[in-house]
Amino acid sequence: MLKNLLTLKDVMTRLQLSRATIYRLIEQGELHPFKIGHSLRFEEQDLTTLIARMKESTPPSH
């Protein structure tokens, strides 16, 4: 399980989003980080779930 934990910087890089956007997703309940000490950590599965939800909610382009 520990190998599947991501830092905020990891999430920003993988999703190619800014820190502010990641925090907005957290506030909206789209991402569910937890703290280890003073650092946020994310489970890789949460990113996979987020991407799948976003794919479903994006209308196809024609």
mmJSON file of the N, C-alpha and C atoms, coordinates in Angstrom:
{"data_MODEL":{"atom_site":{
"group_PDB":["ATOM","ATOM","ATOM","ATOM","ATOM","ATOM","ATOM","ATOM","ATOM","ATOM","ATOM","ATOM","ATOM","ATOM","ATOM","ATOM","ATOM","ATOM","ATOM","ATOM","ATOM","ATOM","ATOM","ATOM","ATOM","ATOM","ATOM","ATOM","ATOM","ATOM","ATOM","ATOM","ATOM","ATOM","ATOM","ATOM","ATOM","ATOM","ATOM","ATOM","ATOM","ATOM","ATOM","ATOM","ATOM","ATOM","ATOM","ATOM","ATOM","ATOM","ATOM","ATOM","ATOM","ATOM","ATOM","ATOM","ATOM","ATOM","ATOM","ATOM","ATOM","ATOM","ATOM","ATOM","ATOM","ATOM","ATOM","ATOM","ATOM","ATOM","ATOM","ATOM","ATOM","ATOM","ATOM","ATOM","ATOM","ATOM","ATOM","ATOM","ATOM","ATOM","ATOM","ATOM","ATOM","ATOM","ATOM","ATOM","ATOM","ATOM","ATOM","ATOM","ATOM","ATOM","ATOM","ATOM","ATOM","ATOM","ATOM","ATOM","ATOM","ATOM","ATOM","ATOM","ATOM","ATOM","ATOM","ATOM","ATOM","ATOM","ATOM","ATOM","ATOM","ATOM","ATOM","ATOM","ATOM","ATOM","ATOM","ATOM","ATOM","ATOM","ATOM","ATOM","ATOM","ATOM","ATOM","ATOM","ATOM","ATOM","ATOM","ATOM","ATOM","ATOM","ATOM","ATOM","ATOM","ATOM","ATOM","ATOM","ATOM","ATOM","ATOM","ATOM","ATOM","ATOM","ATOM","ATOM","ATOM","ATOM","ATOM","ATOM","ATOM","ATOM","ATOM","ATOM","ATOM","ATOM","ATOM","ATOM","ATOM","ATOM","ATOM","ATOM","ATOM","ATOM","ATOM","ATOM","ATOM","ATOM","ATOM","ATOM","ATOM","ATOM","ATOM","ATOM","ATOM","ATOM","ATOM","ATOM","ATOM","ATOM","ATOM","ATOM","ATOM","ATOM"],
"id":[1,2,3,4,5,6,7,8,9,10,11,12,13,14,15,16,17,18,19,20,21,22,23,24,25,26,27,28,29,30,31,32,33,34,35,36,37,38,39,40,41,42,43,44,45,46,47,48,49,50,51,52,53,54,55,56,57,58,59,60,61,62,63,64,65,66,67,68,69,70,71,72,73,74,75,76,77,78,79,80,81,82,83,84,85,86,87,88,89,90,91,92,93,94,95,96,97,98,99,100,101,102,103,104,105,106,107,108,109,110,111,112,113,114,115,116,117,118,119,120,121,122,123,124,125,126,127,128,129,130,131,132,133,134,135,136,137,138,139,140,141,142,143,144,145,146,147,148,149,150,151,152,153,154,155,156,157,158,159,160,161,162,163,164,165,166,167,168,169,170,171,172,173,174,175,176,177,178,179,180,181,182,183,184,185,186],
"type_symbol":["N","C","C","N","C","C","N","C","C","N","C","C","N","C","C","N","C","C","N","C","C","N","C","C","N","C","C","N","C","C","N","C","C","N","C","C","N","C","C","N","C","C","N","C","C","N","C","C","N","C","C","N","C","C","N","C","C","N","C","C","N","C","C","N","C","C","N","C","C","N","C","C","N","C","C","N","C","C","N","C","C","N","C","C","N","C","C","N","C","C","N","C","C","N","C","C","N","C","C","N","C","C","N","C","C","N","C","C","N","C","C","N","C","C","N","C","C","N","C","C","N","C","C","N","C","C","N","C","C","N","C","C","N","C","C","N","C","C","N","C","C","N","C","C","N","C","C","N","C","C","N","C","C","N","C","C","N","C","C","N","C","C","N","C","C","N","C","C","N","C","C","N","C","C","N","C","C","N","C","C","N","C","C","N","C","C"],
"label_atom_id":["N","CA","C","N","CA","C","N","CA","C","N","CA","C","N","CA","C","N","CA","C","N","CA","C","N","CA","C","N","CA","C","N","CA","C","N","CA","C","N","CA","C","N","CA","C","N","CA","C","N","CA","C","N","CA","C","N","CA","C","N","CA","C","N","CA","C","N","CA","C","N","CA","C","N","CA","C","N","CA","C","N","CA","C","N","CA","C","N","CA","C","N","CA","C","N","CA","C","N","CA","C","N","CA","C","N","CA","C","N","CA","C","N","CA","C","N","CA","C","N","CA","C","N","CA","C","N","CA","C","N","CA","C","N","CA","C","N","CA","C","N","CA","C","N","CA","C","N","CA","C","N","CA","C","N","CA","C","N","CA","C","N","CA","C","N","CA","C","N","CA","C","N","CA","C","N","CA","C","N","CA","C","N","CA","C","N","CA","C","N","CA","C","N","CA","C","N","CA","C","N","CA","C","N","CA","C","N","CA","C","N","CA","C","N","CA","C"],
"label_alt_id":[null,null,null,null,null,null,null,null,null,null,null,null,null,null,null,null,null,null,null,null,null,null,null,null,null,null,null,null,null,null,null,null,null,null,null,null,null,null,null,null,null,null,null,null,null,null,null,null,null,null,null,null,null,null,null,null,null,null,null,null,null,null,null,null,null,null,null,null,null,null,null,null,null,null,null,null,null,null,null,null,null,null,null,null,null,null,null,null,null,null,null,null,null,null,null,null,null,null,null,null,null,null,null,null,null,null,null,null,null,null,null,null,null,null,null,null,null,null,null,null,null,null,null,null,null,null,null,null,null,null,null,null,null,null,null,null,null,null,null,null,null,null,null,null,null,null,null,null,null,null,null,null,null,null,null,null,null,null,null,null,null,null,null,null,null,null,null,null,null,null,null,null,null,null,null,null,null,null,null,null,null,null,null,null,null,null],
"label_comp_id":["MET","MET","MET","LEU","LEU","LEU","LYS","LYS","LYS","ASN","ASN","ASN","LEU","LEU","LEU","LEU","LEU","LEU","THR","THR","THR","LEU","LEU","LEU","LYS","LYS","LYS","ASP","ASP","ASP","VAL","VAL","VAL","MET","MET","MET","THR","THR","THR","ARG","ARG","ARG","LEU","LEU","LEU","GLN","GLN","GLN","LEU","LEU","LEU","SER","SER","SER","ARG","ARG","ARG","ALA","ALA","ALA","THR","THR","THR","ILE","ILE","ILE","TYR","TYR","TYR","ARG","ARG","ARG","LEU","LEU","LEU","ILE","ILE","ILE","GLU","GLU","GLU","GLN","GLN","GLN","GLY","GLY","GLY","GLU","GLU","GLU","LEU","LEU","LEU","HIS","HIS","HIS","PRO","PRO","PRO","PHE","PHE","PHE","LYS","LYS","LYS","ILE","ILE","ILE","GLY","GLY","GLY","HIS","HIS","HIS","SER","SER","SER","LEU","LEU","LEU","ARG","ARG","ARG","PHE","PHE","PHE","GLU","GLU","GLU","GLU","GLU","GLU","GLN","GLN","GLN","ASP","ASP","ASP","LEU","LEU","LEU","THR","THR","THR","THR","THR","THR","LEU","LEU","LEU","ILE","ILE","ILE","ALA","ALA","ALA","ARG","ARG","ARG","MET","MET","MET","LYS","LYS","LYS","GLU","GLU","GLU","SER","SER","SER","THR","THR","THR","PRO","PRO","PRO","PRO","PRO","PRO","SER","SER","SER","HIS","HIS","HIS"],
"label_asym_id":["A","A","A","A","A","A","A","A","A","A","A","A","A","A","A","A","A","A","A","A","A","A","A","A","A","A","A","A","A","A","A","A","A","A","A","A","A","A","A","A","A","A","A","A","A","A","A","A","A","A","A","A","A","A","A","A","A","A","A","A","A","A","A","A","A","A","A","A","A","A","A","A","A","A","A","A","A","A","A","A","A","A","A","A","A","A","A","A","A","A","A","A","A","A","A","A","A","A","A","A","A","A","A","A","A","A","A","A","A","A","A","A","A","A","A","A","A","A","A","A","A","A","A","A","A","A","A","A","A","A","A","A","A","A","A","A","A","A","A","A","A","A","A","A","A","A","A","A","A","A","A","A","A","A","A","A","A","A","A","A","A","A","A","A","A","A","A","A","A","A","A","A","A","A","A","A","A","A","A","A","A","A","A","A","A","A"],
"label_entity_id":["1","1","1","1","1","1","1","1","1","1","1","1","1","1","1","1","1","1","1","1","1","1","1","1","1","1","1","1","1","1","1","1","1","1","1","1","1","1","1","1","1","1","1","1","1","1","1","1","1","1","1","1","1","1","1","1","1","1","1","1","1","1","1","1","1","1","1","1","1","1","1","1","1","1","1","1","1","1","1","1","1","1","1","1","1","1","1","1","1","1","1","1","1","1","1","1","1","1","1","1","1","1","1","1","1","1","1","1","1","1","1","1","1","1","1","1","1","1","1","1","1","1","1","1","1","1","1","1","1","1","1","1","1","1","1","1","1","1","1","1","1","1","1","1","1","1","1","1","1","1","1","1","1","1","1","1","1","1","1","1","1","1","1","1","1","1","1","1","1","1","1","1","1","1","1","1","1","1","1","1","1","1","1","1","1","1"],
"label_seq_id":[1,1,1,2,2,2,3,3,3,4,4,4,5,5,5,6,6,6,7,7,7,8,8,8,9,9,9,10,10,10,11,11,11,12,12,12,13,13,13,14,14,14,15,15,15,16,16,16,17,17,17,18,18,18,19,19,19,20,20,20,21,21,21,22,22,22,23,23,23,24,24,24,25,25,25,26,26,26,27,27,27,28,28,28,29,29,29,30,30,30,31,31,31,32,32,32,33,33,33,34,34,34,35,35,35,36,36,36,37,37,37,38,38,38,39,39,39,40,40,40,41,41,41,42,42,42,43,43,43,44,44,44,45,45,45,46,46,46,47,47,47,48,48,48,49,49,49,50,50,50,51,51,51,52,52,52,53,53,53,54,54,54,55,55,55,56,56,56,57,57,57,58,58,58,59,59,59,60,60,60,61,61,61,62,62,62],
"pdbx_PDB_ins_code":[null,null,null,null,null,null,null,null,null,null,null,null,null,null,null,null,null,null,null,null,null,null,null,null,null,null,null,null,null,null,null,null,null,null,null,null,null,null,null,null,null,null,null,null,null,null,null,null,null,null,null,null,null,null,null,null,null,null,null,null,null,null,null,null,null,null,null,null,null,null,null,null,null,null,null,null,null,null,null,null,null,null,null,null,null,null,null,null,null,null,null,null,null,null,null,null,null,null,null,null,null,null,null,null,null,null,null,null,null,null,null,null,null,null,null,null,null,null,null,null,null,null,null,null,null,null,null,null,null,null,null,null,null,null,null,null,null,null,null,null,null,null,null,null,null,null,null,null,null,null,null,null,null,null,null,null,null,null,null,null,null,null,null,null,null,null,null,null,null,null,null,null,null,null,null,null,null,null,null,null,null,null,null,null,null,null],
"Cartn_x":[0.828,0.0,0.868,1.954,2.758,3.333,3.583,4.133,3.115,1.84,0.786,0.437,1.222,0.962,1.686,0.995,1.542,1.577,2.563,2.64,1.814,1.628,0.928,1.647,2.956,3.744,3.554,3.495,3.246,1.902,0.882,-0.468,-0.488,0.159,0.224,0.865,1.935,2.643,1.802,1.231,0.464,-0.78,-1.456,-2.677,-2.395,-1.169,-0.761,-1.685,-1.884,-2.726,-1.936,-2.372,-1.701,-2.075,-1.298,-1.568,-2.968,-3.319,-4.63,-5.764,-5.598,-6.63,-6.753,-5.643,-5.68,-6.42,-6.113,-6.813,-8.303,-8.653,-10.062,-10.753,-10.092,-10.66,-10.845,-9.924,-10.053,-11.273,-11.407,-12.539,-13.872,-13.898,-15.12,-15.411,-14.511,-14.706,-14.338,-13.635,-13.231,-11.981,-11.116,-9.917,-9.956,-9.43,-9.508,-8.115,-7.341,-6.006,-6.077,-4.968,-4.832,-3.444,-3.26,-1.979,-1.118,0.153,1.19,2.131,2.121,2.864,2.216,2.995,2.467,2.247,2.405,2.338,1.064,0.503,-0.64,-0.167,-0.952,-0.691,-2.003,-1.862,-3.003,-2.788,-3.871,-3.774,-3.915,-3.103,-3.109,-4.492,-5.192,-6.533,-7.488,-7.321,-8.182,-8.006,-6.781,-6.537,-7.191,-7.073,-7.705,-9.215,-9.802,-11.241,-11.638,-10.872,-11.145,-11.109,-10.093,-9.965,-11.152,-11.552,-12.695,-13.969,-14.188,-15.379,-15.361,-14.203,-14.103,-14.337,-13.872,-14.107,-15.602,-16.295,-17.726,-18.518,-18.079,-18.832,-18.483,-17.453,-17.059,-17.829,-18.582,-19.334,-18.39,-18.754,-17.891,-17.879,-16.743,-16.645,-16.875,-17.7,-18.005,-17.63],
"Cartn_y":[-1.195,0.0,1.252,1.284,2.491,2.921,1.968,2.344,3.061,3.018,3.672,5.054,5.572,6.896,7.949,9.051,10.139,11.422,12.251,13.572,14.553,15.736,16.789,17.074,17.127,17.392,16.276,15.029,13.894,14.064,14.426,14.593,15.736,16.833,17.976,17.562,16.791,16.345,15.369,14.386,13.359,13.921,14.846,15.417,16.669,17.161,18.39,19.55,19.679,20.735,21.529,22.758,23.612,23.205,23.704,23.462,23.975,25.158,25.74,24.848,24.272,23.4,22.119,21.568,20.375,20.683,21.828,22.197,22.426,22.952,23.146,21.785,20.816,19.47,18.843,19.126,18.634,19.275,20.604,21.319,20.838,20.482,20.012,18.542,17.891,16.499,15.521,15.993,15.131,14.317,14.847,14.152,14.073,12.982,12.75,12.455,13.506,13.283,12.999,12.561,12.431,12.913,13.186,13.737,12.674,12.751,12.013,13.105,13.32,14.464,15.74,16.584,17.834,17.756,16.578,16.433,15.727,16.197,15.528,14.336,13.273,12.108,11.705,11.145,10.72,9.27,8.519,7.15,7.173,6.396,6.359,5.989,5.122,4.711,5.899,6.877,8.065,8.862,8.927,9.624,8.879,7.57,6.756,6.958,6.981,7.19,8.583,9.586,10.962,11.067,10.504,10.565,9.868,8.725,8.002,8.831,9.488,10.335,11.5,12.102,13.249,12.825,11.639,11.127,10.931,10.417,10.183,11.468,12.514,13.771,14.706,14.36,15.195,14.763,15.705,15.341,15.038,14.067,13.739,14.891,15.091,16.161,15.568,16.236,15.772,16.832],
"Cartn_z":[0.0,0.0,0.0,0.734,0.825,-0.514,-1.405,-2.691,-3.566,-3.206,-3.969,-3.439,-2.498,-1.956,-2.776,-3.035,-3.838,-3.028,-3.295,-2.671,-3.497,-2.975,-3.705,-5.026,-4.971,-6.181,-7.215,-6.741,-7.645,-8.355,-7.583,-8.134,-9.142,-8.811,-9.726,-11.046,-10.966,-12.166,-12.977,-12.314,-13.03,-13.698,-13.019,-13.595,-14.42,-14.359,-15.041,-14.658,-13.342,-12.786,-11.759,-11.53,-10.557,-9.133,-8.193,-6.77,-6.412,-6.912,-6.612,-7.117,-8.291,-8.842,-8.025,-7.582,-6.737,-5.435,-4.82,-3.586,-3.843,-5.003,-5.36,-5.472,-6.089,-6.189,-4.807,-3.898,-2.524,-1.863,-1.994,-1.388,-1.947,-3.226,-3.871,-3.572,-2.848,-2.489,-3.593,-4.611,-5.724,-5.398,-4.549,-4.091,-2.574,-2.031,-0.583,-0.017,0.215,0.773,2.271,2.8,4.245,4.611,5.881,6.323,6.97,6.65,7.37,7.864,9.146,9.695,9.193,8.54,7.994,6.488,5.909,4.458,4.014,2.921,2.324,1.506,1.548,0.723,0.046,-1.13,-1.921,-2.315,-2.395,-2.885,-4.394,-5.063,-6.522,-7.064,-6.366,-6.788,-6.834,-5.933,-5.945,-7.24,-7.754,-9.007,-10.167,-10.154,-11.194,-11.19,-10.006,-9.868,-10.351,-9.979,-10.406,-11.926,-12.539,-14.001,-14.66,-14.146,-14.706,-14.6,-13.447,-13.269,-14.243,-14.419,-15.323,-16.772,-17.139,-18.495,-18.739,-17.728,-17.854,-17.966,-17.286,-17.264,-18.416,-19.19,-20.327,-21.562,-22.157,-23.371,-24.526,-25.349,-26.494,-27.495,-28.114,-29.117,-30.504,-31.271,-32.635,-33.615],
"occupancy":[1.0,1.0,1.0,1.0,1.0,1.0,1.0,1.0,1.0,1.0,1.0,1.0,1.0,1.0,1.0,1.0,1.0,1.0,1.0,1.0,1.0,1.0,1.0,1.0,1.0,1.0,1.0,1.0,1.0,1.0,1.0,1.0,1.0,1.0,1.0,1.0,1.0,1.0,1.0,1.0,1.0,1.0,1.0,1.0,1.0,1.0,1.0,1.0,1.0,1.0,1.0,1.0,1.0,1.0,1.0,1.0,1.0,1.0,1.0,1.0,1.0,1.0,1.0,1.0,1.0,1.0,1.0,1.0,1.0,1.0,1.0,1.0,1.0,1.0,1.0,1.0,1.0,1.0,1.0,1.0,1.0,1.0,1.0,1.0,1.0,1.0,1.0,1.0,1.0,1.0,1.0,1.0,1.0,1.0,1.0,1.0,1.0,1.0,1.0,1.0,1.0,1.0,1.0,1.0,1.0,1.0,1.0,1.0,1.0,1.0,1.0,1.0,1.0,1.0,1.0,1.0,1.0,1.0,1.0,1.0,1.0,1.0,1.0,1.0,1.0,1.0,1.0,1.0,1.0,1.0,1.0,1.0,1.0,1.0,1.0,1.0,1.0,1.0,1.0,1.0,1.0,1.0,1.0,1.0,1.0,1.0,1.0,1.0,1.0,1.0,1.0,1.0,1.0,1.0,1.0,1.0,1.0,1.0,1.0,1.0,1.0,1.0,1.0,1.0,1.0,1.0,1.0,1.0,1.0,1.0,1.0,1.0,1.0,1.0,1.0,1.0,1.0,1.0,1.0,1.0,1.0,1.0,1.0,1.0,1.0,1.0],
"B_iso_or_equiv":[0.0,0.0,0.0,0.0,0.0,0.0,0.0,0.0,0.0,0.0,0.0,0.0,0.0,0.0,0.0,0.0,0.0,0.0,0.0,0.0,0.0,0.0,0.0,0.0,0.0,0.0,0.0,0.0,0.0,0.0,0.0,0.0,0.0,0.0,0.0,0.0,0.0,0.0,0.0,0.0,0.0,0.0,0.0,0.0,0.0,0.0,0.0,0.0,0.0,0.0,0.0,0.0,0.0,0.0,0.0,0.0,0.0,0.0,0.0,0.0,0.0,0.0,0.0,0.0,0.0,0.0,0.0,0.0,0.0,0.0,0.0,0.0,0.0,0.0,0.0,0.0,0.0,0.0,0.0,0.0,0.0,0.0,0.0,0.0,0.0,0.0,0.0,0.0,0.0,0.0,0.0,0.0,0.0,0.0,0.0,0.0,0.0,0.0,0.0,0.0,0.0,0.0,0.0,0.0,0.0,0.0,0.0,0.0,0.0,0.0,0.0,0.0,0.0,0.0,0.0,0.0,0.0,0.0,0.0,0.0,0.0,0.0,0.0,0.0,0.0,0.0,0.0,0.0,0.0,0.0,0.0,0.0,0.0,0.0,0.0,0.0,0.0,0.0,0.0,0.0,0.0,0.0,0.0,0.0,0.0,0.0,0.0,0.0,0.0,0.0,0.0,0.0,0.0,0.0,0.0,0.0,0.0,0.0,0.0,0.0,0.0,0.0,0.0,0.0,0.0,0.0,0.0,0.0,0.0,0.0,0.0,0.0,0.0,0.0,0.0,0.0,0.0,0.0,0.0,0.0,0.0,0.0,0.0,0.0,0.0,0.0],
"pdbx_formal_charge":[null,null,null,null,null,null,null,null,null,null,null,null,null,null,null,null,null,null,null,null,null,null,null,null,null,null,null,null,null,null,null,null,null,null,null,null,null,null,null,null,null,null,null,null,null,null,null,null,null,null,null,null,null,null,null,null,null,null,null,null,null,null,null,null,null,null,null,null,null,null,null,null,null,null,null,null,null,null,null,null,null,null,null,null,null,null,null,null,null,null,null,null,null,null,null,null,null,null,null,null,null,null,null,null,null,null,null,null,null,null,null,null,null,null,null,null,null,null,null,null,null,null,null,null,null,null,null,null,null,null,null,null,null,null,null,null,null,null,null,null,null,null,null,null,null,null,null,null,null,null,null,null,null,null,null,null,null,null,null,null,null,null,null,null,null,null,null,null,null,null,null,null,null,null,null,null,null,null,null,null,null,null,null,null,null,null],
"auth_seq_id":[1,1,1,2,2,2,3,3,3,4,4,4,5,5,5,6,6,6,7,7,7,8,8,8,9,9,9,10,10,10,11,11,11,12,12,12,13,13,13,14,14,14,15,15,15,16,16,16,17,17,17,18,18,18,19,19,19,20,20,20,21,21,21,22,22,22,23,23,23,24,24,24,25,25,25,26,26,26,27,27,27,28,28,28,29,29,29,30,30,30,31,31,31,32,32,32,33,33,33,34,34,34,35,35,35,36,36,36,37,37,37,38,38,38,39,39,39,40,40,40,41,41,41,42,42,42,43,43,43,44,44,44,45,45,45,46,46,46,47,47,47,48,48,48,49,49,49,50,50,50,51,51,51,52,52,52,53,53,53,54,54,54,55,55,55,56,56,56,57,57,57,58,58,58,59,59,59,60,60,60,61,61,61,62,62,62],
"auth_comp_id":["MET","MET","MET","LEU","LEU","LEU","LYS","LYS","LYS","ASN","ASN","ASN","LEU","LEU","LEU","LEU","LEU","LEU","THR","THR","THR","LEU","LEU","LEU","LYS","LYS","LYS","ASP","ASP","ASP","VAL","VAL","VAL","MET","MET","MET","THR","THR","THR","ARG","ARG","ARG","LEU","LEU","LEU","GLN","GLN","GLN","LEU","LEU","LEU","SER","SER","SER","ARG","ARG","ARG","ALA","ALA","ALA","THR","THR","THR","ILE","ILE","ILE","TYR","TYR","TYR","ARG","ARG","ARG","LEU","LEU","LEU","ILE","ILE","ILE","GLU","GLU","GLU","GLN","GLN","GLN","GLY","GLY","GLY","GLU","GLU","GLU","LEU","LEU","LEU","HIS","HIS","HIS","PRO","PRO","PRO","PHE","PHE","PHE","LYS","LYS","LYS","ILE","ILE","ILE","GLY","GLY","GLY","HIS","HIS","HIS","SER","SER","SER","LEU","LEU","LEU","ARG","ARG","ARG","PHE","PHE","PHE","GLU","GLU","GLU","GLU","GLU","GLU","GLN","GLN","GLN","ASP","ASP","ASP","LEU","LEU","LEU","THR","THR","THR","THR","THR","THR","LEU","LEU","LEU","ILE","ILE","ILE","ALA","ALA","ALA","ARG","ARG","ARG","MET","MET","MET","LYS","LYS","LYS","GLU","GLU","GLU","SER","SER","SER","THR","THR","THR","PRO","PRO","PRO","PRO","PRO","PRO","SER","SER","SER","HIS","HIS","HIS"],
"auth_asym_id":["A","A","A","A","A","A","A","A","A","A","A","A","A","A","A","A","A","A","A","A","A","A","A","A","A","A","A","A","A","A","A","A","A","A","A","A","A","A","A","A","A","A","A","A","A","A","A","A","A","A","A","A","A","A","A","A","A","A","A","A","A","A","A","A","A","A","A","A","A","A","A","A","A","A","A","A","A","A","A","A","A","A","A","A","A","A","A","A","A","A","A","A","A","A","A","A","A","A","A","A","A","A","A","A","A","A","A","A","A","A","A","A","A","A","A","A","A","A","A","A","A","A","A","A","A","A","A","A","A","A","A","A","A","A","A","A","A","A","A","A","A","A","A","A","A","A","A","A","A","A","A","A","A","A","A","A","A","A","A","A","A","A","A","A","A","A","A","A","A","A","A","A","A","A","A","A","A","A","A","A","A","A","A","A","A","A"],
"auth_atom_id":["N","CA","C","N","CA","C","N","CA","C","N","CA","C","N","CA","C","N","CA","C","N","CA","C","N","CA","C","N","CA","C","N","CA","C","N","CA","C","N","CA","C","N","CA","C","N","CA","C","N","CA","C","N","CA","C","N","CA","C","N","CA","C","N","CA","C","N","CA","C","N","CA","C","N","CA","C","N","CA","C","N","CA","C","N","CA","C","N","CA","C","N","CA","C","N","CA","C","N","CA","C","N","CA","C","N","CA","C","N","CA","C","N","CA","C","N","CA","C","N","CA","C","N","CA","C","N","CA","C","N","CA","C","N","CA","C","N","CA","C","N","CA","C","N","CA","C","N","CA","C","N","CA","C","N","CA","C","N","CA","C","N","CA","C","N","CA","C","N","CA","C","N","CA","C","N","CA","C","N","CA","C","N","CA","C","N","CA","C","N","CA","C","N","CA","C","N","CA","C","N","CA","C","N","CA","C","N","CA","C","N","CA","C","N","CA","C"],
"pdbx_PDB_model_num":[1,1,1,1,1,1,1,1,1,1,1,1,1,1,1,1,1,1,1,1,1,1,1,1,1,1,1,1,1,1,1,1,1,1,1,1,1,1,1,1,1,1,1,1,1,1,1,1,1,1,1,1,1,1,1,1,1,1,1,1,1,1,1,1,1,1,1,1,1,1,1,1,1,1,1,1,1,1,1,1,1,1,1,1,1,1,1,1,1,1,1,1,1,1,1,1,1,1,1,1,1,1,1,1,1,1,1,1,1,1,1,1,1,1,1,1,1,1,1,1,1,1,1,1,1,1,1,1,1,1,1,1,1,1,1,1,1,1,1,1,1,1,1,1,1,1,1,1,1,1,1,1,1,1,1,1,1,1,1,1,1,1,1,1,1,1,1,1,1,1,1,1,1,1,1,1,1,1,1,1,1,1,1,1,1,1]
}}}
